[in-house]
């Protein structure tokens, strides 16, 4: 039992680490108060959870692919089933995400949590 928990915990911590490392980016510099702030926080949290689920589905896909390549017999069939269901899950999640963005564009609803590109890092002296 303990041997199966260690790989699961290491994969889970590897998936959660990027969210912890960029935790300061979740809250904006000028947070809204009241219900608007709560809605913005929920929107940001749901977007992060959606990315986590898609990442998890991709990891499961590659796990099934490795299981399919390495195994023989019934384990090979289980690997193929895992690959199939992970592709279906990825397709459904990305499709729902696309439909939501299509509806936002159709009705003119702006997403205020768009990604910002980071400032360029200069190494050495200034380039003036």
C-alpha positions, 0 to 999 in steps of 0.5 A: 500500500505504501509503495503505491502512495509514494508515486501518486504523491510525487506526481500530485506534488509535481502538478501542484508545484507550479500553482504554488510557485505562482500563487502571488499572481492569483490575486490582482494588485487592486482586488475588487471588494464585495461580490465582484471580487468573489466572482473574479476569485471564483473565475480565476480558481475555476480556470486554474482547476480546469488547467489542472484537470487537463494536465491530469488527463494528459498525464493519464494519457501518457501513463496509458501509452507507457502501459500499452507499450510495455505490457502484454495481454490484458494489461495492454488492453487496459492501457488502450482503454486508459488511452481512449478514456483520457482522449475522450476526457481531454476532448470534452474538457477542451470542447466545453472550454471552447464553447464557453469562450465562443459564447463570451465572444458572441455576447461581448463578455470580456474576460478580465483575467487574461494572461499577461506576458512577463517583462523581459529579463535583462542580464548584465548592464542596461541596453540604453 
